[in-house]
Amino acid sequence: MRKSLKGAGILLLLVILVVVPIVDKNTYHHIVLCQTLVNIVVVTGLNFITGLTGQMNMGTAGIMAMGAYSAALCSTKFNFPIIVGFIVAILMGLIVGKGLGYPSLRLKGVYLSLTTIGFSEITRLVLTNWVDLTGGTMGVQNIPWINLFGNKLDTSFKIYYFYLVIAILVTIASYRIIHSKWGRVFKAIKDNVEAVDASGVDIAKMKILAFTLATVLGCFGGAMYAHMMGYINPTTFTQDLSANYLAMMMIGGIGTVGGSVLGAIVITILPEVLRFMENYYWLVFSTIALLFAIFLPNGIVSLFTGNKLLKRFGRTEKSFKGEE
Amino acid sequence: MLQVNNINVYYGKVEALFNVSFEVGDNEIVSLIGANGAGKTTLMKTIVGINKVQSGNIEYNGKEISNQHAHKTVYDGIVYVPEGREVFPQMTVYENLEMGAFSKKYTKGEMDDHIAEVYDLFPRLKERSKQAAGTMSGGEQQMLAIGRGMMSDPKLLMFDEPSLGLAPVIVDEMFRAIIKINESRKTPIVIAEQNAFMAMSISKRTYVLEVGHIVTHGASPELLNSPDIKKAYLGG
């Protein structure tokens, strides 16, 4: 019964996602919807390291920036085909994941938060000041549209459907990972690190793996963002953005694919819906977000899974403070 | 099969083990007794590789394993079952057991065999296989922690305070299970216990730890009758 309900819910969400841009012809709305899909990809990645494994990653903005600039510079400065830009973005994700994960995840505690904040800020400053390569505060302009088998995706409407397919594939893949041996170990590390040690798991390796999944998807999301906007500049990738992704994950529901998707949708679209409040919209949005956090500690997704209360017997709270 | 030679272990600048030597032979149960803070847990964690050795060495079947990563030690066959029923509260009993086999690449059939073996030892776990481990009683969680330790085909099992906080009836059951594991699998077992009488009565040899030093060791039946041990650990 519950399974078929869940299936129906997913189908309904899919239908809405497919139909809305056809009914609503507003181009601005299309851009917001594309942004939503990009955010789904990024949050799904963040969920592996912060949601499942319980290691606070505060550098999503920097990671995305690396992906966005890799892709954008490949296709503008070096005139490579767009697909190469996406591949370079993925490679960049691997490099950042291993390079940042190796020194910070072999230690227990808050080191990942610290290194990721540092990394994110350094990335932003380098992008701002390396004017010859990145264009500095002027950003990278005229990033070409994606060319898919001869079809130029030159409107947000067309890009939307391409990104929808990508987002669906990413969601399915991450669902599979969460329900595999890997996913179980990720959850176990957050649950009870002592017992993971006793089970013969190489904890550092698994944490780095989870983090690399996050950075690869983060960089990929960044590349998607660059080709959707056609223009990027460093001021997009501030700590606010990183915090926003954490908010999406938490408000949607930590540790589940459904939560990541719902969180990305709600937190991206809600502020736009509230724009009629003009000066007060951000205040109202923050209040709503806070209420969600208080009354639905397990996220929006718990409305559907019936798991509304914070698990009493778990150790989630403890591991979340980074004490492990 | 396991030989610990004169190890010194520190937590930061504080020395926790002083020149400790310790030995486990094939197919024997060894108990490790001592008060809180004597270093029982530290010694076990050091053997498995969670703590580092400052000097001295640990040999396992002739192979040097001091300061080896814990996941490699588990792969070599030394399994440590931590104190305080460290299970994964949000996972089901079945998933907890699967986690225990992480270091091995079992086929589906081998996995089922191992799980069947654990269920055979603790039938209670079979009844609860689909239940979240965090919702079970303390005794059941301890059974699960022991069962999980057995999943990776251990060659040496180390139990840290298996009786901690359990009702007397459950304690008896736990020790019977430990004897059964030793007899049926021929696996040598190390038990660290504050419940000295229980541990000593099922073990062949006993080591007594006091603030980081091994003060005595010998055959358990003899130590059980020694006046000093009686006074210090067995309540007169």
Interface residues (C-beta under 8 A of the other chain):
Chain A: K181 R184 V185 K187 A188 D191 N192 E194 A195 V196 D197 A198 S199 G200 V201 D202 I203 K311 F313 G314 R315
Chain B: V48 I50 H69 A70 H71 T73 V74 Y75 V79 Y80 V81 P82 E86 V87 F88 P89 Q90 M91 E95 E98 M99 G100 F102 S103 A132 G134 T135 A145 R148 G149 S152
